[in-house]
Amino acid sequence: MSVVTVRNLPEETHRALKLRAALHGRSTEAEIREILEESVRPKTRLKIGSELAAFGQRFGNVDLDIRREQAPTEPAVFE
């Protein structure tokens, strides 16, 4: 897990975070994690693989055998 330090956070913002955390029954740290997670990875984000599979199922007789390649990807070479 990564660690992030936020410097110069206004006291008013810190108090608001503490209040919000208390309202949700979490620690301030857990509340900050939740806010960041929802901000950068919202639950409603588009998942392209799932959308393509659903598209194939909706529009008939498209049976996609979707399996992730397990081998590591080789880096691109630009020469």
PDB file of N, CA, C and O in Angstrom:
ATOM      1  N   MET A   1       0.839  -1.184   0.000  1.00  0.00           N
ATOM      2  CA  MET A   1       0.000   0.000   0.000  1.00  0.00           C
ATOM      3  C   MET A   1       0.883   1.245   0.000  1.00  0.00           C
ATOM      4  O   MET A   1       1.943   1.287   0.624  1.00  0.00           O
ATOM      5  N   SER A   2       0.416   2.233  -0.707  1.00  0.00           N
ATOM      6  CA  SER A   2       1.124   3.509  -0.755  1.00  0.00           C
ATOM      7  C   SER A   2       0.687   4.398   0.394  1.00  0.00           C
ATOM      8  O   SER A   2      -0.397   4.237   0.956  1.00  0.00           O
ATOM      9  N   VAL A   3       1.548   5.329   0.726  1.00  0.00           N
ATOM     10  CA  VAL A   3       1.256   6.307   1.773  1.00  0.00           C
ATOM     11  C   VAL A   3       1.324   7.682   1.130  1.00  0.00           C
ATOM     12  O   VAL A   3       2.255   7.985   0.385  1.00  0.00           O
ATOM     13  N   VAL A   4       0.328   8.511   1.426  1.00  0.00           N
ATOM     14  CA  VAL A   4       0.285   9.869   0.898  1.00  0.00           C
ATOM     15  C   VAL A   4       0.202  10.836   2.074  1.00  0.00           C
ATOM     16  O   VAL A   4      -0.583  10.631   2.999  1.00  0.00           O
ATOM     17  N   THR A   5       1.000  11.869   2.034  1.00  0.00           N
ATOM     18  CA  THR A   5       0.959  12.913   3.057  1.00  0.00           C
ATOM     19  C   THR A   5       0.414  14.175   2.417  1.00  0.00           C
ATOM     20  O   THR A   5       0.877  14.590   1.355  1.00  0.00           O
ATOM     21  N   VAL A   6      -0.563  14.784   3.060  1.00  0.00           N
ATOM     22  CA  VAL A   6      -1.130  16.031   2.555  1.00  0.00           C
ATOM     23  C   VAL A   6      -0.695  17.144   3.488  1.00  0.00           C
ATOM     24  O   VAL A   6      -1.057  17.164   4.664  1.00  0.00           O
ATOM     25  N   ARG A   7       0.078  18.058   2.955  1.00  0.00           N
ATOM     26  CA  ARG A   7       0.571  19.167   3.753  1.00  0.00           C
ATOM     27  C   ARG A   7      -0.315  20.395   3.532  1.00  0.00           C
ATOM     28  O   ARG A   7      -0.989  20.524   2.511  1.00  0.00           O
ATOM     29  N   ASN A   8      -0.292  21.267   4.497  1.00  0.00           N
ATOM     30  CA  ASN A   8      -0.970  22.566   4.416  1.00  0.00           C
ATOM     31  C   ASN A   8      -2.478  22.438   4.175  1.00  0.00           C
ATOM     32  O   ASN A   8      -3.069  23.253   3.466  1.00  0.00           O
ATOM     33  N   LEU A   9      -3.084  21.427   4.758  1.00  0.00           N
ATOM     34  CA  LEU A   9      -4.526  21.270   4.678  1.00  0.00           C
ATOM     35  C   LEU A   9      -5.164  22.275   5.635  1.00  0.00           C
ATOM     36  O   LEU A   9      -4.836  22.290   6.822  1.00  0.00           O
ATOM     37  N   PRO A  10      -6.060  23.105   5.138  1.00  0.00           N
ATOM     38  CA  PRO A  10      -6.670  24.100   6.026  1.00  0.00           C
ATOM     39  C   PRO A  10      -7.405  23.413   7.187  1.00  0.00           C
ATOM     40  O   PRO A  10      -8.008  22.353   7.020  1.00  0.00           O
ATOM     41  N   GLU A  11      -7.338  24.035   8.344  1.00  0.00           N
ATOM     42  CA  GLU A  11      -7.973  23.475   9.538  1.00  0.00           C
ATOM     43  C   GLU A  11      -9.472  23.271   9.326  1.00  0.00           C
ATOM     44  O   GLU A  11     -10.043  22.287   9.796  1.00  0.00           O
ATOM     45  N   GLU A  12     -10.096  24.191   8.628  1.00  0.00           N
ATOM     46  CA  GLU A  12     -11.530  24.077   8.355  1.00  0.00           C
ATOM     47  C   GLU A  12     -11.838  22.823   7.524  1.00  0.00           C
ATOM     48  O   GLU A  12     -12.837  22.145   7.766  1.00  0.00           O
ATOM     49  N   THR A  13     -10.989  22.525   6.560  1.00  0.00           N
ATOM     50  CA  THR A  13     -11.160  21.328   5.741  1.00  0.00           C
ATOM     51  C   THR A  13     -10.974  20.075   6.584  1.00  0.00           C
ATOM     52  O   THR A  13     -11.719  19.106   6.436  1.00  0.00           O
ATOM     53  N   HIS A  14      -9.990  20.094   7.461  1.00  0.00           N
ATOM     54  CA  HIS A  14      -9.745  18.952   8.333  1.00  0.00           C
ATOM     55  C   HIS A  14     -10.945  18.708   9.258  1.00  0.00           C
ATOM     56  O   HIS A  14     -11.357  17.567   9.465  1.00  0.00           O
ATOM     57  N   ARG A  15     -11.492  19.786   9.803  1.00  0.00           N
ATOM     58  CA  ARG A  15     -12.680  19.644  10.657  1.00  0.00           C
ATOM     59  C   ARG A  15     -13.856  19.075   9.870  1.00  0.00           C
ATOM     60  O   ARG A  15     -14.598  18.233  10.375  1.00  0.00           O
ATOM     61  N   ALA A  16     -14.023  19.537   8.632  1.00  0.00           N
ATOM     62  CA  ALA A  16     -15.122  19.039   7.795  1.00  0.00           C
ATOM     63  C   ALA A  16     -14.940  17.553   7.485  1.00  0.00           C
ATOM     64  O   ALA A  16     -15.912  16.799   7.466  1.00  0.00           O
ATOM     65  N   LEU A  17     -13.704  17.136   7.244  1.00  0.00           N
ATOM     66  CA  LEU A  17     -13.430  15.718   6.995  1.00  0.00           C
ATOM     67  C   LEU A  17     -13.746  14.878   8.231  1.00  0.00           C
ATOM     68  O   LEU A  17     -14.336  13.802   8.128  1.00  0.00           O
ATOM     69  N   LYS A  18     -13.350  15.379   9.394  1.00  0.00           N
ATOM     70  CA  LYS A  18     -13.619  14.657  10.638  1.00  0.00           C
ATOM     71  C   LYS A  18     -15.126  14.519  10.876  1.00  0.00           C
ATOM     72  O   LYS A  18     -15.598  13.463  11.298  1.00  0.00           O
ATOM     73  N   LEU A  19     -15.871  15.582  10.604  1.00  0.00           N
ATOM     74  CA  LEU A  19     -17.323  15.546  10.768  1.00  0.00           C
ATOM     75  C   LEU A  19     -17.950  14.560   9.791  1.00  0.00           C
ATOM     76  O   LEU A  19     -18.796  13.748  10.166  1.00  0.00           O
ATOM     77  N   ARG A  20     -17.528  14.642   8.550  1.00  0.00           N
ATOM     78  CA  ARG A  20     -18.058  13.726   7.525  1.00  0.00           C
ATOM     79  C   ARG A  20     -17.758  12.280   7.896  1.00  0.00           C
ATOM     80  O   ARG A  20     -18.619  11.412   7.753  1.00  0.00           O
ATOM     81  N   ALA A  21     -16.555  12.015   8.367  1.00  0.00           N
ATOM     82  CA  ALA A  21     -16.171  10.657   8.774  1.00  0.00           C
ATOM     83  C   ALA A  21     -17.063  10.174   9.917  1.00  0.00           C
ATOM     84  O   ALA A  21     -17.536   9.038   9.907  1.00  0.00           O
ATOM     85  N   ALA A  22     -17.287  11.039  10.895  1.00  0.00           N
ATOM     86  CA  ALA A  22     -18.137  10.668  12.030  1.00  0.00           C
ATOM     87  C   ALA A  22     -19.552  10.348  11.565  1.00  0.00           C
ATOM     88  O   ALA A  22     -20.169   9.404  12.059  1.00  0.00           O
ATOM     89  N   LEU A  23     -20.069  11.124  10.621  1.00  0.00           N
ATOM     90  CA  LEU A  23     -21.417  10.878  10.096  1.00  0.00           C
ATOM     91  C   LEU A  23     -21.517   9.530   9.391  1.00  0.00           C
ATOM     92  O   LEU A  23     -22.577   8.903   9.386  1.00  0.00           O
ATOM     93  N   HIS A  24     -20.424   9.091   8.802  1.00  0.00           N
ATOM     94  CA  HIS A  24     -20.399   7.798   8.104  1.00  0.00           C
ATOM     95  C   HIS A  24     -19.879   6.664   8.983  1.00  0.00           C
ATOM     96  O   HIS A  24     -19.767   5.525   8.529  1.00  0.00           O
ATOM     97  N   GLY A  25     -19.564   6.970  10.232  1.00  0.00           N
ATOM     98  CA  GLY A  25     -19.091   5.934  11.153  1.00  0.00           C
ATOM     99  C   GLY A  25     -17.712   5.397  10.826  1.00  0.00           C
ATOM    100  O   GLY A  25     -17.420   4.226  11.067  1.00  0.00           O
ATOM    101  N   ARG A  26     -16.859   6.260  10.272  1.00  0.00           N
ATOM    102  CA  ARG A  26     -15.500   5.853   9.893  1.00  0.00           C
ATOM    103  C   ARG A  26     -14.490   6.769  10.551  1.00  0.00           C
ATOM    104  O   ARG A  26     -14.823   7.834  11.071  1.00  0.00           O
ATOM    105  N   SER A  27     -13.248   6.324  10.511  1.00  0.00           N
ATOM    106  CA  SER A  27     -12.158   7.198  10.932  1.00  0.00           C
ATOM    107  C   SER A  27     -11.933   8.242   9.842  1.00  0.00           C
ATOM    108  O   SER A  27     -12.368   8.068   8.703  1.00  0.00           O
ATOM    109  N   THR A  28     -11.256   9.317  10.200  1.00  0.00           N
ATOM    110  CA  THR A  28     -10.950  10.349   9.207  1.00  0.00           C
ATOM    111  C   THR A  28     -10.119   9.762   8.077  1.00  0.00           C
ATOM    112  O   THR A  28     -10.356  10.064   6.907  1.00  0.00           O
ATOM    113  N   GLU A  29      -9.156   8.931   8.416  1.00  0.00           N
ATOM    114  CA  GLU A  29      -8.309   8.303   7.400  1.00  0.00           C
ATOM    115  C   GLU A  29      -9.135   7.434   6.453  1.00  0.00           C
ATOM    116  O   GLU A  29      -8.934   7.483   5.239  1.00  0.00           O
ATOM    117  N   ALA A  30     -10.059   6.644   6.989  1.00  0.00           N
ATOM    118  CA  ALA A  30     -10.918   5.793   6.149  1.00  0.00           C
ATOM    119  C   ALA A  30     -11.823   6.649   5.264  1.00  0.00           C
ATOM    120  O   ALA A  30     -12.092   6.293   4.116  1.00  0.00           O
ATOM    121  N   GLU A  31     -12.284   7.759   5.792  1.00  0.00           N
ATOM    122  CA  GLU A  31     -13.142   8.651   5.003  1.00  0.00           C
ATOM    123  C   GLU A  31     -12.361   9.256   3.839  1.00  0.00           C
ATOM    124  O   GLU A  31     -12.877   9.350   2.726  1.00  0.00           O
ATOM    125  N   ILE A  32     -11.135   9.660   4.091  1.00  0.00           N
ATOM    126  CA  ILE A  32     -10.295  10.223   3.026  1.00  0.00           C
ATOM    127  C   ILE A  32     -10.045   9.168   1.957  1.00  0.00           C
ATOM    128  O   ILE A  32     -10.101   9.472   0.765  1.00  0.00           O
ATOM    129  N   ARG A  33      -9.768   7.922   2.370  1.00  0.00           N
ATOM    130  CA  ARG A  33      -9.574   6.838   1.391  1.00  0.00           C
ATOM    131  C   ARG A  33     -10.825   6.667   0.535  1.00  0.00           C
ATOM    132  O   ARG A  33     -10.727   6.525  -0.684  1.00  0.00           O
ATOM    133  N   GLU A  34     -11.993   6.680   1.160  1.00  0.00           N
ATOM    134  CA  GLU A  34     -13.253   6.514   0.431  1.00  0.00           C
ATOM    135  C   GLU A  34     -13.468   7.647  -0.571  1.00  0.00           C
ATOM    136  O   GLU A  34     -13.867   7.406  -1.710  1.00  0.00           O
ATOM    137  N   ILE A  35     -13.204   8.877  -0.144  1.00  0.00           N
ATOM    138  CA  ILE A  35     -13.358  10.029  -1.029  1.00  0.00           C
ATOM    139  C   ILE A  35     -12.428   9.907  -2.231  1.00  0.00           C
ATOM    140  O   ILE A  35     -12.851  10.122  -3.367  1.00  0.00           O
ATOM    141  N   LEU A  36     -11.169   9.566  -1.990  1.00  0.00           N
ATOM    142  CA  LEU A  36     -10.210   9.436  -3.090  1.00  0.00           C
ATOM    143  C   LEU A  36     -10.598   8.296  -4.025  1.00  0.00           C
ATOM    144  O   LEU A  36     -10.560   8.453  -5.245  1.00  0.00           O
ATOM    145  N   GLU A  37     -10.964   7.165  -3.466  1.00  0.00           N
ATOM    146  CA  GLU A  37     -11.335   6.000  -4.283  1.00  0.00           C
ATOM    147  C   GLU A  37     -12.522   6.323  -5.179  1.00  0.00           C
ATOM    148  O   GLU A  37     -12.502   6.023  -6.373  1.00  0.00           O
ATOM    149  N   GLU A  38     -13.553   6.931  -4.608  1.00  0.00           N
ATOM    150  CA  GLU A  38     -14.744   7.262  -5.394  1.00  0.00           C
ATOM    151  C   GLU A  38     -14.438   8.333  -6.443  1.00  0.00           C
ATOM    152  O   GLU A  38     -15.050   8.354  -7.511  1.00  0.00           O
ATOM    153  N   SER A  39     -13.501   9.209  -6.140  1.00  0.00           N
ATOM    154  CA  SER A  39     -13.152  10.269  -7.090  1.00  0.00           C
ATOM    155  C   SER A  39     -12.424   9.739  -8.312  1.00  0.00           C
ATOM    156  O   SER A  39     -12.699  10.170  -9.432  1.00  0.00           O
ATOM    157  N   VAL A  40     -11.519   8.828  -8.116  1.00  0.00           N
ATOM    158  CA  VAL A  40     -10.704   8.365  -9.241  1.00  0.00           C
ATOM    159  C   VAL A  40     -11.172   7.044  -9.833  1.00  0.00           C
ATOM    160  O   VAL A  40     -10.800   6.701 -10.956  1.00  0.00           O
ATOM    161  N   ARG A  41     -11.988   6.297  -9.086  1.00  0.00           N
ATOM    162  CA  ARG A  41     -12.509   5.018  -9.594  1.00  0.00           C
ATOM    163  C   ARG A  41     -13.989   4.886  -9.242  1.00  0.00           C
ATOM    164  O   ARG A  41     -14.366   4.039  -8.432  1.00  0.00           O
ATOM    165  N   PRO A  42     -14.823   5.723  -9.853  1.00  0.00           N
ATOM    166  CA  PRO A  42     -16.243   5.684  -9.505  1.00  0.00           C
ATOM    167  C   PRO A  42     -16.883   4.342  -9.865  1.00  0.00           C
ATOM    168  O   PRO A  42     -16.480   3.688 -10.827  1.00  0.00           O
ATOM    169  N   LYS A  43     -17.874   3.947  -9.088  1.00  0.00           N
ATOM    170  CA  LYS A  43     -18.549   2.671  -9.312  1.00  0.00           C
ATOM    171  C   LYS A  43     -19.259   2.640 -10.660  1.00  0.00           C
ATOM    172  O   LYS A  43     -19.501   1.565 -11.209  1.00  0.00           O
ATOM    173  N   THR A  44     -19.590   3.801 -11.193  1.00  0.00           N
ATOM    174  CA  THR A  44     -20.322   3.879 -12.457  1.00  0.00           C
ATOM    175  C   THR A  44     -19.408   3.985 -13.674  1.00  0.00           C
ATOM    176  O   THR A  44     -19.870   4.271 -14.779  1.00  0.00           O
ATOM    177  N   ARG A  45     -18.103   3.753 -13.472  1.00  0.00           N
ATOM    178  CA  ARG A  45     -17.180   3.902 -14.594  1.00  0.00           C
ATOM    179  C   ARG A  45     -17.448   2.841 -15.660  1.00  0.00           C
ATOM    180  O   ARG A  45     -17.917   1.743 -15.356  1.00  0.00           O
ATOM    181  N   LEU A  46     -17.152   3.175 -16.882  1.00  0.00           N
ATOM    182  CA  LEU A  46     -17.333   2.271 -18.004  1.00  0.00           C
ATOM    183  C   LEU A  46     -16.233   1.216 -17.998  1.00  0.00           C
ATOM    184  O   LEU A  46     -15.047   1.539 -17.942  1.00  0.00           O
ATOM    185  N   LYS A  47     -16.635  -0.026 -18.055  1.00  0.00           N
ATOM    186  CA  LYS A  47     -15.684  -1.133 -18.145  1.00  0.00           C
ATOM    187  C   LYS A  47     -15.821  -1.708 -19.558  1.00  0.00           C
ATOM    188  O   LYS A  47     -16.778  -2.421 -19.858  1.00  0.00           O
ATOM    189  N   ILE A  48     -14.871  -1.394 -20.402  1.00  0.00           N
ATOM    190  CA  ILE A  48     -14.990  -1.663 -21.829  1.00  0.00           C
ATOM    191  C   ILE A  48     -15.171  -3.145 -22.148  1.00  0.00           C
ATOM    192  O   ILE A  48     -15.961  -3.486 -23.029  1.00  0.00           O
ATOM    193  N   GLY A  49     -14.469  -4.020 -21.465  1.00  0.00           N
ATOM    194  CA  GLY A  49     -14.619  -5.449 -21.720  1.00  0.00           C
ATOM    195  C   GLY A  49     -16.022  -5.930 -21.410  1.00  0.00           C
ATOM    196  O   GLY A  49     -16.602  -6.681 -22.193  1.00  0.00           O
ATOM    197  N   SER A  50     -16.569  -5.519 -20.304  1.00  0.00           N
ATOM    198  CA  SER A  50     -17.934  -5.894 -19.923  1.00  0.00           C
ATOM    199  C   SER A  50     -18.943  -5.337 -20.921  1.00  0.00           C
ATOM    200  O   SER A  50     -19.901  -6.018 -21.286  1.00  0.00           O
ATOM    201  N   GLU A  51     -18.727  -4.101 -21.359  1.00  0.00           N
ATOM    202  CA  GLU A  51     -19.633  -3.485 -22.335  1.00  0.00           C
ATOM    203  C   GLU A  51     -19.598  -4.210 -23.672  1.00  0.00           C
ATOM    204  O   GLU A  51     -20.643  -4.412 -24.291  1.00  0.00           O
ATOM    205  N   LEU A  52     -18.412  -4.605 -24.129  1.00  0.00           N
ATOM    206  CA  LEU A  52     -18.312  -5.334 -25.396  1.00  0.00           C
ATOM    207  C   LEU A  52     -18.996  -6.698 -25.318  1.00  0.00           C
ATOM    208  O   LEU A  52     -19.680  -7.106 -26.256  1.00  0.00           O
ATOM    209  N   ALA A  53     -18.813  -7.394 -24.213  1.00  0.00           N
ATOM    210  CA  ALA A  53     -19.459  -8.695 -24.040  1.00  0.00           C
ATOM    211  C   ALA A  53     -20.977  -8.526 -24.012  1.00  0.00           C
ATOM    212  O   ALA A  53     -21.689  -9.317 -24.631  1.00  0.00           O
ATOM    213  N   ALA A  54     -21.485  -7.519 -23.312  1.00  0.00           N
ATOM    214  CA  ALA A  54     -22.928  -7.258 -23.252  1.00  0.00           C
ATOM    215  C   ALA A  54     -23.465  -6.897 -24.630  1.00  0.00           C
ATOM    216  O   ALA A  54     -24.563  -7.313 -24.999  1.00  0.00           O
ATOM    217  N   PHE A  55     -22.708  -6.136 -25.382  1.00  0.00           N
ATOM    218  CA  PHE A  55     -23.102  -5.773 -26.745  1.00  0.00           C
ATOM    219  C   PHE A  55     -23.263  -7.023 -27.597  1.00  0.00           C
ATOM    220  O   PHE A  55     -24.256  -7.168 -28.310  1.00  0.00           O
ATOM    221  N   GLY A  56     -22.294  -7.920 -27.525  1.00  0.00           N
ATOM    222  CA  GLY A  56     -22.369  -9.171 -28.291  1.00  0.00           C
ATOM    223  C   GLY A  56     -23.573 -10.005 -27.897  1.00  0.00           C
ATOM    224  O   GLY A  56     -24.215 -10.597 -28.764  1.00  0.00           O
ATOM    225  N   GLN A  57     -23.892 -10.066 -26.629  1.00  0.00           N
ATOM    226  CA  GLN A  57     -25.044 -10.833 -26.168  1.00  0.00           C
ATOM    227  C   GLN A  57     -26.357 -10.187 -26.608  1.00  0.00           C
ATOM    228  O   GLN A  57     -27.305 -10.885 -26.968  1.00  0.00           O
ATOM    229  N   ARG A  58     -26.414  -8.854 -26.580  1.00  0.00           N
ATOM    230  CA  ARG A  58     -27.644  -8.150 -26.961  1.00  0.00           C
ATOM    231  C   ARG A  58     -27.961  -8.296 -28.433  1.00  0.00           C
ATOM    232  O   ARG A  58     -29.127  -8.428 -28.806  1.00  0.00           O
ATOM    233  N   PHE A  59     -26.946  -8.276 -29.273  1.00  0.00           N
ATOM    234  CA  PHE A  59     -27.178  -8.230 -30.707  1.00  0.00           C
ATOM    235  C   PHE A  59     -26.950  -9.564 -31.393  1.00  0.00           C
ATOM    236  O   PHE A  59     -26.726  -9.617 -32.603  1.00  0.00           O
ATOM    237  N   GLY A  60     -27.007 -10.619 -30.638  1.00  0.00           N
ATOM    238  CA  GLY A  60     -27.191 -11.943 -31.157  1.00  0.00           C
ATOM    239  C   GLY A  60     -26.006 -12.713 -31.673  1.00  0.00           C
ATOM    240  O   GLY A  60     -25.135 -12.198 -32.374  1.00  0.00           O
ATOM    241  N   ASN A  61     -26.015 -13.959 -31.296  1.00  0.00           N
ATOM    242  CA  ASN A  61     -25.114 -14.986 -31.799  1.00  0.00           C
ATOM    243  C   ASN A  61     -23.654 -14.591 -31.865  1.00  0.00           C
ATOM    244  O   ASN A  61     -22.918 -15.077 -32.724  1.00  0.00           O
ATOM    245  N   VAL A  62     -23.236 -13.740 -30.995  1.00  0.00           N
ATOM    246  CA  VAL A  62     -21.820 -13.402 -30.908  1.00  0.00           C
ATOM    247  C   VAL A  62     -21.329 -14.011 -29.604  1.00  0.00           C
ATOM    248  O   VAL A  62     -21.610 -13.505 -28.517  1.00  0.00           O
ATOM    249  N   ASP A  63     -20.602 -15.089 -29.731  1.00  0.00           N
ATOM    250  CA  ASP A  63     -20.086 -15.760 -28.543  1.00  0.00           C
ATOM    251  C   ASP A  63     -18.611 -15.435 -28.431  1.00  0.00           C
ATOM    252  O   ASP A  63     -17.772 -16.021 -29.116  1.00  0.00           O
ATOM    253  N   LEU A  64     -18.314 -14.501 -27.562  1.00  0.00           N
ATOM    254  CA  LEU A  64     -16.931 -14.088 -27.396  1.00  0.00           C
ATOM    255  C   LEU A  64     -16.276 -14.942 -26.318  1.00  0.00           C
ATOM    256  O   LEU A  64     -16.745 -14.995 -25.181  1.00  0.00           O
ATOM    257  N   ASP A  65     -15.214 -15.590 -26.679  1.00  0.00           N
ATOM    258  CA  ASP A  65     -14.439 -16.358 -25.711  1.00  0.00           C
ATOM    259  C   ASP A  65     -13.365 -15.407 -25.185  1.00  0.00           C
ATOM    260  O   ASP A  65     -12.278 -15.297 -25.751  1.00  0.00           O
ATOM    261  N   ILE A  66     -13.691 -14.734 -24.107  1.00  0.00           N
ATOM    262  CA  ILE A  66     -12.799 -13.693 -23.599  1.00  0.00           C
ATOM    263  C   ILE A  66     -12.010 -14.245 -22.419  1.00  0.00           C
ATOM    264  O   ILE A  66     -12.554 -14.543 -21.356  1.00  0.00           O
ATOM    265  N   ARG A  67     -10.721 -14.369 -22.647  1.00  0.00           N
ATOM    266  CA  ARG A  67      -9.808 -14.774 -21.578  1.00  0.00           C
ATOM    267  C   ARG A  67      -8.629 -13.830 -21.597  1.00  0.00           C
ATOM    268  O   ARG A  67      -8.114 -13.480 -22.659  1.00  0.00           O
ATOM    269  N   ARG A  68      -8.212 -13.427 -20.438  1.00  0.00           N
ATOM    270  CA  ARG A  68      -7.057 -12.531 -20.356  1.00  0.00           C
ATOM    271  C   ARG A  68      -5.776 -13.310 -20.629  1.00  0.00           C
ATOM    272  O   ARG A  68      -5.603 -14.438 -20.169  1.00  0.00           O
ATOM    273  N   GLU A  69      -4.893 -12.686 -21.380  1.00  0.00           N
ATOM    274  CA  GLU A  69      -3.577 -13.255 -21.625  1.00  0.00           C
ATOM    275  C   GLU A  69      -2.801 -13.208 -20.317  1.00  0.00           C
ATOM    276  O   GLU A  69      -2.710 -12.156 -19.684  1.00  0.00           O
ATOM    277  N   GLN A  70      -2.247 -14.334 -19.914  1.00  0.00           N
ATOM    278  CA  GLN A  70      -1.554 -14.406 -18.632  1.00  0.00           C
ATOM    279  C   GLN A  70      -0.070 -14.036 -18.728  1.00  0.00           C
ATOM    280  O   GLN A  70       0.552 -13.692 -17.723  1.00  0.00           O
ATOM    281  N   ALA A  71       0.484 -14.108 -19.924  1.00  0.00           N
ATOM    282  CA  ALA A  71       1.909 -13.789 -20.095  1.00  0.00           C
ATOM    283  C   ALA A  71       2.123 -12.275 -19.965  1.00  0.00           C
ATOM    284  O   ALA A  71       1.277 -11.490 -20.393  1.00  0.00           O
ATOM    285  N   PRO A  72       3.230 -11.873 -19.385  1.00  0.00           N
ATOM    286  CA  PRO A  72       3.515 -10.441 -19.276  1.00  0.00           C
ATOM    287  C   PRO A  72       3.650  -9.805 -20.659  1.00  0.00           C
ATOM    288  O   PRO A  72       4.143 -10.431 -21.596  1.00  0.00           O
ATOM    289  N   THR A  73       3.214  -8.580 -20.770  1.00  0.00           N
ATOM    290  CA  THR A  73       3.307  -7.851 -22.031  1.00  0.00           C
ATOM    291  C   THR A  73       4.730  -7.355 -22.224  1.00  0.00           C
ATOM    292  O   THR A  73       5.355  -6.832 -21.301  1.00  0.00           O
ATOM    293  N   GLU A  74       5.231  -7.528 -23.443  1.00  0.00           N
ATOM    294  CA  GLU A  74       6.561  -7.022 -23.758  1.00  0.00           C
ATOM    295  C   GLU A  74       6.492  -5.517 -23.994  1.00  0.00           C
ATOM    296  O   GLU A  74       5.543  -5.040 -24.617  1.00  0.00           O
ATOM    297  N   PRO A  75       7.461  -4.773 -23.519  1.00  0.00           N
ATOM    298  CA  PRO A  75       7.439  -3.332 -23.753  1.00  0.00           C
ATOM    299  C   PRO A  75       7.657  -3.001 -25.220  1.00  0.00           C
ATOM    300  O   PRO A  75       8.350  -3.726 -25.934  1.00  0.00           O
ATOM    301  N   ALA A  76       7.066  -1.912 -25.659  1.00  0.00           N
ATOM    302  CA  ALA A  76       7.223  -1.470 -27.040  1.00  0.00           C
ATOM    303  C   ALA A  76       8.655  -0.973 -27.251  1.00  0.00           C
ATOM    304  O   ALA A  76       9.277  -0.414 -26.348  1.00  0.00           O
ATOM    305  N   VAL A  77       9.153  -1.189 -28.453  1.00  0.00           N
ATOM    306  CA  VAL A  77      10.493  -0.728 -28.817  1.00  0.00           C
ATOM    307  C   VAL A  77      10.341   0.312 -29.938  1.00  0.00           C
ATOM    308  O   VAL A  77       9.775   0.010 -30.988  1.00  0.00           O
ATOM    309  N   PHE A  78      10.827   1.492 -29.724  1.00  0.00           N
ATOM    310  CA  PHE A  78      10.750   2.567 -30.717  1.00  0.00           C
ATOM    311  C   PHE A  78      12.159   2.898 -31.174  1.00  0.00           C
ATOM    312  O   PHE A  78      12.923   3.531 -30.444  1.00  0.00           O
ATOM    313  N   GLU A  79      12.495   2.481 -32.356  1.00  0.00           N
ATOM    314  CA  GLU A  79      13.845   2.756 -32.885  1.00  0.00           C
ATOM    315  C   GLU A  79      13.763   3.393 -34.239  1.00  0.00           C
ATOM    316  O   GLU A  79      14.792   3.696 -34.842  1.00  0.00           O
TER     317      GLU A  79
END
